[in-house]
Amino acid sequence: MHNDPVTDVAELIRDSRTVLLVDWPDRDVPDTLARAGYGVVSDDGPSADEYNAYEMVEGEVRIRRVGGPPEPVDLVYTHRPVDELPDIVEQACALGARAVWIQSGLDATGARDPRGCWLAPERSAEAREIVESAGLVYIEAPYIGDAVRRVSAGESAGEEV
C-alpha cells in the first residue's frame, strides 16, 4: 500500500505502469490504456482465473489470456457498483496498488453513458471513504480514456484528486 500524496490525476497517470481493470463500460478503456503503453490486465470473469492482457501487437490491441492479475499493480480501475468496492479495494491493496479509479458509466441525469463519471453525492462519499480508509487514492473523474489521451499528448488530465 502506498501512502505518498498524489496531487492530480495527470501525476497518477504518468507514474503508473500497470493497470488492473475490474470491468469497463466499453473497449475504449482497455484499448486506450494499451495504446498509451500501459500494462493492462482485465478481470474478465466470471471465473476467478479469467484475466486477460490487452497489448499492442503489430499496431493493434490484442487480447492474451493470463489467468491472474499482475503483481504489482499501480492502479485499479473499476466499473462496478459501489457495493462491490470493499472486495475490489482489498484486492487493490493485496496487489500493491496506489489508487482506485471508479467510473459509474452514468451521466449527470443518471442515464447510461460509457464515458460518464457521475455518482450520486452519497454514493460518491461512500466510495471515497471505502478507498481512502484503505490508504489508497480515490478517483471518480474524469473519464480515464480522455485523461490518458490528454496526458499522452502532454496536457493536463483535467482534474485534481
Backbone bond lengths (Angstrom), bond angles and torsions (degrees), N, CA, C in turn:
res aa  C-N    CA-C-N  psi(-1)  N-CA   C-N-CA  omega(-1)  CA-C   N-CA-C  phi
1 M - - - 1.436 - - 1.522 108.27 -
2 H 1.325 115.60 141.49 1.452 121.79 -177.92 1.523 109.13 -110.03
3 N 1.311 116.97 136.42 1.454 120.24 179.68 1.523 112.48 -118.34
4 D 1.343 118.18 4.53 1.448 119.15 179.38 1.525 109.49 -72.00
5 P 1.338 116.70 141.65 1.457 119.59 -174.60 1.527 112.38 -71.14
6 V 1.314 115.77 147.85 1.449 123.62 173.89 1.520 105.48 -117.44
7 T 1.326 116.89 128.66 1.452 118.94 -176.45 1.518 113.69 -92.76
8 D 1.331 117.83 -27.40 1.456 117.80 177.36 1.528 110.94 -152.30
9 V 1.313 113.69 166.87 1.451 120.59 -177.35 1.524 110.95 -64.28
10 A 1.325 117.47 -38.87 1.470 120.39 -179.65 1.519 111.02 -59.48
11 E 1.331 116.69 -40.92 1.467 120.55 178.27 1.525 110.46 -61.72
12 L 1.314 116.78 -44.50 1.462 120.76 179.11 1.534 110.57 -61.65
13 I 1.325 116.29 -44.47 1.466 120.22 179.88 1.527 110.59 -62.66
14 R 1.324 117.10 -46.00 1.466 120.52 -179.54 1.525 112.09 -63.72
15 D 1.342 117.08 -34.86 1.461 121.15 -176.91 1.525 113.91 -84.42
16 S 1.309 117.85 -8.90 1.468 121.45 -178.13 1.519 110.84 -91.93
17 R 1.319 115.57 146.18 1.462 121.76 176.77 1.531 111.26 -122.36
18 T 1.332 116.47 -35.57 1.462 121.39 -175.68 1.520 109.84 -123.43
19 V 1.334 115.52 131.88 1.455 121.60 -177.42 1.528 108.93 -125.45
20 L 1.322 115.44 129.81 1.463 121.62 171.83 1.514 107.79 -100.36
21 L 1.330 116.62 125.92 1.457 121.85 176.86 1.518 108.82 -100.91
22 V 1.320 115.29 129.33 1.462 121.00 173.61 1.523 105.32 -114.03
23 D 1.329 114.41 85.61 1.459 124.58 -175.22 1.530 109.38 75.11
24 W 1.301 116.86 162.24 1.460 123.46 177.90 1.521 107.74 -162.22
25 P 1.363 116.97 153.43 1.462 119.89 -174.27 1.518 114.50 -77.07
26 D 1.336 117.58 -29.77 1.462 121.53 173.49 1.524 109.02 -161.33
27 R 1.321 115.98 170.61 1.472 120.97 -173.77 1.524 113.65 -62.96
28 D 1.319 118.53 -12.70 1.455 119.64 178.00 1.527 110.91 -57.63
29 V 1.323 118.21 -34.00 1.471 120.64 -177.65 1.533 111.26 -65.42
30 P 1.331 120.28 -62.06 1.467 117.61 -179.27 1.530 113.00 -64.75
31 D 1.323 116.80 -35.93 1.463 119.71 -177.67 1.529 111.61 -66.48
32 T 1.332 117.69 -43.90 1.466 121.24 179.70 1.519 110.95 -63.26
33 L 1.330 116.82 -43.68 1.464 120.33 178.65 1.523 111.42 -63.57
34 A 1.317 117.15 -43.78 1.468 120.55 179.65 1.529 110.88 -64.43
35 R 1.332 117.20 -43.20 1.472 120.64 179.14 1.526 111.48 -62.91
36 A 1.328 116.70 -29.79 1.467 121.33 -180.00 1.527 111.99 -82.16
37 G 1.331 117.70 -2.31 1.456 120.94 174.55 1.519 116.18 96.51
38 Y 1.310 117.76 9.30 1.466 120.28 178.72 1.520 110.72 -80.13
39 G 1.317 116.23 151.11 1.449 121.64 167.72 1.521 105.69 -77.64
40 V 1.318 117.34 115.87 1.462 121.90 -173.93 1.517 109.64 -119.54
41 V 1.329 115.48 121.65 1.459 121.18 173.99 1.518 106.92 -126.46
42 S 1.323 115.93 135.89 1.455 121.47 -178.41 1.518 110.48 -118.82
43 D 1.325 114.27 135.31 1.463 121.30 172.14 1.522 105.58 -79.99
44 D 1.317 116.19 96.37 1.456 121.75 -175.04 1.525 112.99 -96.30
45 G 1.356 117.15 16.24 1.462 126.95 176.67 1.511 115.32 -2.74
46 P 1.284 119.67 -174.31 1.462 125.86 20.75 1.532 115.32 -85.40
47 S 1.322 118.69 -16.00 1.463 119.42 179.72 1.519 110.89 -73.04
48 A 1.311 116.06 153.86 1.464 121.96 -176.12 1.523 113.50 -65.73
49 D 1.331 118.02 -18.18 1.466 119.90 -177.11 1.532 113.23 -108.99
50 E 1.322 117.62 16.49 1.467 120.74 -177.59 1.525 110.87 -92.72
51 Y 1.321 115.54 69.74 1.450 122.60 176.83 1.518 108.71 -109.15
52 N 1.326 115.88 134.73 1.449 121.45 179.91 1.517 110.62 -127.53
53 A 1.326 115.92 140.62 1.461 121.62 173.10 1.522 107.69 -90.25
54 Y 1.324 115.65 140.19 1.460 122.96 174.53 1.527 105.09 -110.10
55 E 1.347 115.92 114.57 1.459 120.72 -170.48 1.520 110.98 -133.77
56 M 1.333 115.22 148.82 1.462 120.84 174.44 1.523 108.53 -80.54
57 V 1.311 116.04 123.00 1.464 122.51 176.99 1.533 106.85 -137.04
58 E 1.326 115.23 120.12 1.462 120.95 178.53 1.529 112.57 50.90
59 G 1.340 115.46 43.60 1.462 120.87 174.60 1.510 116.85 81.76
60 E 1.325 117.88 5.06 1.465 119.42 177.68 1.515 110.29 -137.37
61 V 1.337 115.46 156.49 1.462 120.16 179.21 1.517 108.19 -81.58
62 R 1.317 114.91 124.97 1.465 121.16 177.87 1.519 109.11 -118.36
63 I 1.320 115.36 153.64 1.460 121.90 -178.80 1.520 108.60 -106.88
64 R 1.337 115.17 132.54 1.469 121.45 178.48 1.518 108.19 -131.31
65 R 1.323 116.13 127.14 1.466 120.92 178.87 1.528 109.49 -67.76
66 V 1.346 116.41 131.37 1.459 120.33 179.55 1.530 112.50 -121.28
67 G 1.319 118.24 -15.38 1.456 121.80 172.13 1.513 117.65 79.50
68 G 1.338 118.32 -7.80 1.460 120.30 179.21 1.513 110.51 -169.02
69 P 1.309 116.87 167.48 1.465 120.05 -179.35 1.522 111.30 -72.56
70 P 1.329 116.46 154.50 1.461 119.14 175.52 1.520 110.17 -73.45
71 E 1.313 116.36 155.41 1.466 120.57 174.59 1.507 107.95 -135.93
72 P 1.273 121.19 127.38 1.458 124.98 -4.49 1.532 111.09 -82.84
73 V 1.322 114.82 172.56 1.459 123.83 176.55 1.523 106.83 -119.51
74 D 1.324 116.80 138.43 1.459 120.32 176.76 1.522 111.79 -87.93
75 L 1.317 115.87 -38.12 1.456 121.91 -172.52 1.525 109.19 -140.01
76 V 1.332 116.17 137.02 1.461 121.24 171.99 1.525 106.94 -113.08
77 Y 1.325 115.84 125.39 1.459 123.01 177.31 1.521 106.80 -108.98
78 T 1.333 116.56 135.07 1.450 119.00 179.67 1.520 112.38 -136.06
79 H 1.303 114.15 141.04 1.464 123.69 175.39 1.535 106.23 -123.32
80 R 1.310 115.17 55.97 1.457 122.43 -178.66 1.530 108.14 -126.57
81 P 1.334 117.41 161.51 1.464 120.17 178.84 1.540 112.17 -61.34
82 V 1.322 115.30 150.50 1.465 121.65 179.40 1.525 110.81 -54.93
83 D 1.330 117.95 -33.42 1.468 121.11 -179.62 1.534 112.40 -60.79
84 E 1.328 118.00 -23.26 1.465 121.87 178.92 1.527 112.45 -89.88
85 L 1.315 117.06 -5.21 1.455 121.08 -173.81 1.526 114.94 -62.51
86 P 1.326 121.21 -37.43 1.471 118.71 179.17 1.536 113.36 -55.66
87 D 1.323 117.84 -43.33 1.470 120.36 179.02 1.521 111.27 -68.59
88 I 1.327 117.08 -37.33 1.462 121.58 179.39 1.527 109.75 -66.24
89 V 1.328 116.94 -42.71 1.464 121.56 178.48 1.525 110.65 -65.29
90 E 1.314 117.19 -39.21 1.468 120.60 176.72 1.523 110.29 -59.59
91 Q 1.333 116.62 -44.78 1.464 120.54 177.94 1.528 110.42 -64.81
92 A 1.337 117.32 -42.02 1.464 121.13 179.10 1.527 110.85 -58.23
93 C 1.307 116.84 -44.51 1.465 120.90 178.71 1.525 111.00 -63.63
94 A 1.323 116.74 -43.46 1.466 120.80 -179.12 1.526 111.89 -63.07
95 L 1.337 116.65 -29.19 1.460 121.17 -178.07 1.530 112.49 -93.21
96 G 1.339 116.87 1.10 1.460 120.90 177.12 1.515 115.21 81.69
97 A 1.320 117.63 20.28 1.464 120.74 -178.87 1.523 111.92 -64.32
98 R 1.294 114.50 153.43 1.460 122.18 177.74 1.524 111.08 -96.84
99 A 1.348 116.42 -28.29 1.464 120.47 -173.17 1.515 111.13 -149.80
100 V 1.337 114.81 158.78 1.461 122.61 171.93 1.527 106.89 -124.27
101 W 1.314 114.70 125.77 1.458 122.53 -179.80 1.514 106.54 -109.60
102 I 1.319 117.64 112.56 1.461 121.64 -178.61 1.525 108.91 -104.73
103 Q 1.311 116.06 135.54 1.455 120.66 176.85 1.509 109.40 -127.70
104 S 1.330 115.81 125.72 1.460 121.12 -176.38 1.519 113.35 -75.34
105 G 1.336 117.33 -34.11 1.459 119.45 -172.91 1.514 112.16 77.33
106 L 1.339 116.32 21.51 1.463 122.46 179.35 1.523 109.50 -124.36
107 D 1.343 115.89 147.57 1.454 119.14 173.50 1.532 109.36 -91.94
108 A 1.309 117.83 -178.04 1.468 122.39 -174.94 1.525 113.37 -63.53
109 T 1.333 117.80 -17.28 1.466 120.27 177.05 1.529 111.51 -90.68
110 G 1.338 116.56 -5.70 1.458 120.92 -177.01 1.521 113.02 90.54
111 A 1.343 116.78 2.78 1.464 120.99 178.76 1.526 109.66 -80.08
112 R 1.332 115.69 150.84 1.472 120.44 178.38 1.517 110.57 -63.67
113 D 1.333 114.14 133.61 1.460 121.85 178.49 1.524 106.01 -152.09
114 P 1.348 118.82 113.63 1.463 119.83 -175.66 1.526 113.84 -58.36
115 R 1.319 117.72 -17.88 1.458 121.12 177.93 1.528 111.68 -108.05
116 G 1.316 116.00 5.17 1.461 120.91 -177.84 1.521 113.08 -74.35
117 C 1.323 115.09 142.81 1.464 121.75 -176.48 1.527 112.07 -125.83
118 W 1.316 117.91 13.55 1.448 120.65 -175.19 1.530 111.27 -79.09
119 L 1.308 115.05 134.06 1.470 122.61 170.75 1.514 107.00 -128.59
120 A 1.327 116.84 143.09 1.459 120.17 173.72 1.530 107.47 -56.90
121 P 1.320 118.00 142.93 1.470 120.62 -175.97 1.532 114.44 -51.05
122 E 1.323 117.61 -40.71 1.471 119.26 -179.71 1.530 111.81 -69.38
123 R 1.336 117.34 -35.14 1.472 120.51 177.47 1.527 110.44 -71.75
124 S 1.323 116.26 -38.29 1.460 121.01 176.72 1.524 110.48 -60.88
125 A 1.328 116.53 -46.00 1.472 120.91 179.60 1.530 110.57 -63.41
126 E 1.328 116.49 -41.10 1.465 120.71 178.23 1.529 110.85 -63.18
127 A 1.328 117.12 -46.06 1.465 121.32 -179.89 1.529 110.37 -62.87
128 R 1.328 116.92 -44.59 1.465 121.00 179.34 1.527 110.28 -59.23
129 E 1.317 117.55 -43.82 1.471 121.69 -179.29 1.528 111.19 -62.57
130 I 1.323 116.91 -42.08 1.467 120.84 179.78 1.529 110.51 -61.83
131 V 1.312 116.37 -46.30 1.471 120.99 -176.70 1.525 110.89 -71.60
132 E 1.326 116.88 -50.05 1.467 119.87 -175.13 1.525 112.79 -70.19
133 S 1.328 117.64 -28.82 1.465 119.14 178.42 1.529 111.17 -68.13
134 A 1.334 116.40 -17.87 1.472 121.41 176.03 1.531 111.26 -90.63
135 G 1.327 117.07 2.15 1.455 121.02 179.24 1.518 114.37 83.34
136 L 1.331 116.87 16.26 1.457 121.46 -178.77 1.526 110.60 -105.26
137 V 1.325 115.43 157.33 1.453 122.04 175.36 1.525 108.12 -79.09
138 Y 1.338 115.77 136.79 1.460 122.75 -179.38 1.519 110.03 -106.42
139 I 1.339 116.21 130.80 1.464 121.82 175.59 1.524 108.04 -134.66
140 E 1.336 116.12 134.48 1.465 119.58 174.58 1.529 111.53 -128.25
141 A 1.307 118.25 -7.99 1.464 122.60 177.99 1.519 107.32 -157.09
142 P 1.302 117.01 150.08 1.456 131.16 7.66 1.527 111.50 -82.39
143 Y 1.318 115.84 -175.39 1.458 121.72 174.00 1.529 108.33 -61.87
144 I 1.325 117.04 128.37 1.465 121.68 -172.48 1.528 113.07 -59.53
145 G 1.314 118.37 -38.05 1.462 120.41 -179.78 1.520 111.40 -62.00
146 D 1.322 116.99 -45.69 1.463 120.71 178.70 1.524 110.67 -65.19
147 A 1.323 117.23 -42.07 1.461 121.04 -179.34 1.528 111.29 -62.45
148 V 1.317 117.30 -43.80 1.473 121.27 179.83 1.528 110.24 -65.55
149 R 1.325 117.43 -41.20 1.468 120.08 178.18 1.536 110.80 -62.55
150 R 1.347 117.38 -42.39 1.465 120.30 179.31 1.533 111.20 -64.60
151 V 1.328 117.08 -45.50 1.456 120.30 179.89 1.527 110.56 -64.22
152 S 1.316 117.83 -41.37 1.463 121.55 178.33 1.527 111.47 -62.39
153 A 1.333 117.19 -29.02 1.464 122.26 178.46 1.527 111.58 -86.31
154 G 1.340 117.01 1.26 1.455 121.11 178.96 1.506 114.75 85.77
155 E 1.330 117.27 16.07 1.458 121.71 179.83 1.520 110.50 -102.35
156 S 1.321 116.75 173.91 1.459 122.62 173.31 1.525 108.16 -73.04
157 A 1.329 116.52 151.10 1.466 120.23 179.10 1.514 111.51 -75.29
158 G 1.322 118.00 -19.33 1.453 120.44 174.33 1.511 116.78 101.53
159 E 1.297 120.29 -3.50 1.464 121.80 -179.63 1.514 110.08 -144.88
160 E 1.305 115.60 147.67 1.454 120.34 169.04 1.513 108.67 -95.64
161 V 1.312 116.09 153.36 1.458 120.94 178.93 1.504 108.46 -77.83
